[in-house]
């Protein structure tokens, strides 16, 4: 059910830097869909932090670790008191799925309206 973007002339992206992605022919494309608005591709600070973390532990949040609790505390300290619970997910798809499940549970309705 997954379709290729630009089906008539598909892109083969081979690298990325900052807000740009590059194809196999050296074409440069502004990346508007891969969460680069946060820090961009290949950001030196993110690479350094990720490397440091992977040297210590490379796993996901299904296991207990003090850093998860500390991060949740730091994050919720910046938010209004009502927003005091964190759900850590792996992707935007997981976040959307969780949001729908929470909304359905809270409201007691199953109907959803979406825009394409």
C-alpha positions in Angstrom: 0.0 0.0 0.0 3.0 2.3 -0.1 3.5 4.2 -3.3 6.6 5.9 -4.6 6.7 9.7 -4.7 7.1 11.1 -8.2 5.9 7.8 -9.8 6.5 9.1 -13.4 10.1 10.1 -12.7 11.1 8.6 -9.3 13.9 10.1 -7.3 16.8 8.0 -6.0 18.0 10.0 -3.0 21.6 9.1 -2.0 22.5 11.7 0.7 21.3 14.7 2.6 22.8 17.8 4.2 20.9 20.5 6.1 17.6 21.1 4.5 18.5 19.5 1.2 18.5 16.0 -0.2 20.6 15.0 -3.2 19.8 12.4 -5.9 22.2 10.0 -7.7 22.8 12.6 -10.4 23.7 15.4 -8.0 20.3 17.1 -8.2 19.5 19.2 -5.1 16.0 19.1 -3.6 14.5 21.1 -0.7 13.3 18.4 1.8 9.8 19.4 3.0 8.6 16.0 4.3 11.3 14.3 6.5 11.1 16.3 9.7 14.1 18.4 8.7 12.5 21.6 10.1 13.9 20.6 13.5 17.6 20.6 12.8 18.2 19.4 9.2 20.0 16.4 7.9 23.5 15.5 9.1 23.5 18.2 11.8 26.9 18.0 13.6 25.4 18.4 17.1 22.8 15.7 16.5 25.5 13.3 15.0 27.7 13.9 18.1 24.8 13.4 20.5 23.6 10.2 18.7 27.1 8.8 18.6 27.6 9.4 22.3 24.3 7.7 23.1 24.9 4.8 20.8 28.3 4.2 22.5 26.4 3.8 25.7 23.2 2.1 24.7 21.3 1.6 21.5 17.7 0.5 22.2 14.2 1.8 22.2 11.9 2.9 25.0 10.4 -0.5 25.7 13.0 -0.9 28.5 13.3 1.2 31.6 16.0 3.8 31.7 16.6 6.9 33.9 17.0 9.1 30.8 13.4 8.5 29.8 12.1 9.8 33.1 14.6 12.7 33.2 13.6 13.7 29.7 9.9 13.5 30.5 10.4 15.7 33.6 12.4 18.3 31.7 9.9 18.3 28.9 6.8 18.6 31.1 8.4 21.4 33.2 8.2 23.6 30.1 4.4 22.9 29.6 1.2 23.9 31.4 0.4 21.7 34.4 -2.4 19.9 32.6 0.1 18.5 30.1 2.0 16.4 32.6 2.0 13.0 30.9 4.4 11.8 28.2 4.0 9.1 25.7 7.2 8.3 23.8 6.6 6.9 20.3 8.9 5.9 17.5 7.4 7.8 14.6 4.8 10.2 13.4 2.6 7.2 12.4 2.8 5.8 15.9 2.0 9.3 17.3 -1.1 9.6 15.1 -2.2 6.1 16.0 -1.9 6.8 19.7 -3.7 10.2 19.4 -6.6 8.5 17.6 -6.8 5.7 20.2 -6.7 8.3 23.1 -9.3 10.5 21.5 -11.6 7.5 20.8 -11.2 6.3 24.4 -11.8 9.8 25.8 -14.8 10.7 23.7 -16.3 7.3 23.3 -16.7 7.8 19.5 -15.1 5.8 16.7 -15.7 8.3 13.8 -12.8 10.2 12.3 -12.6 13.0 9.8 -9.4 13.4 7.8 -8.1 15.6 5.0 -6.0 14.2 2.2 
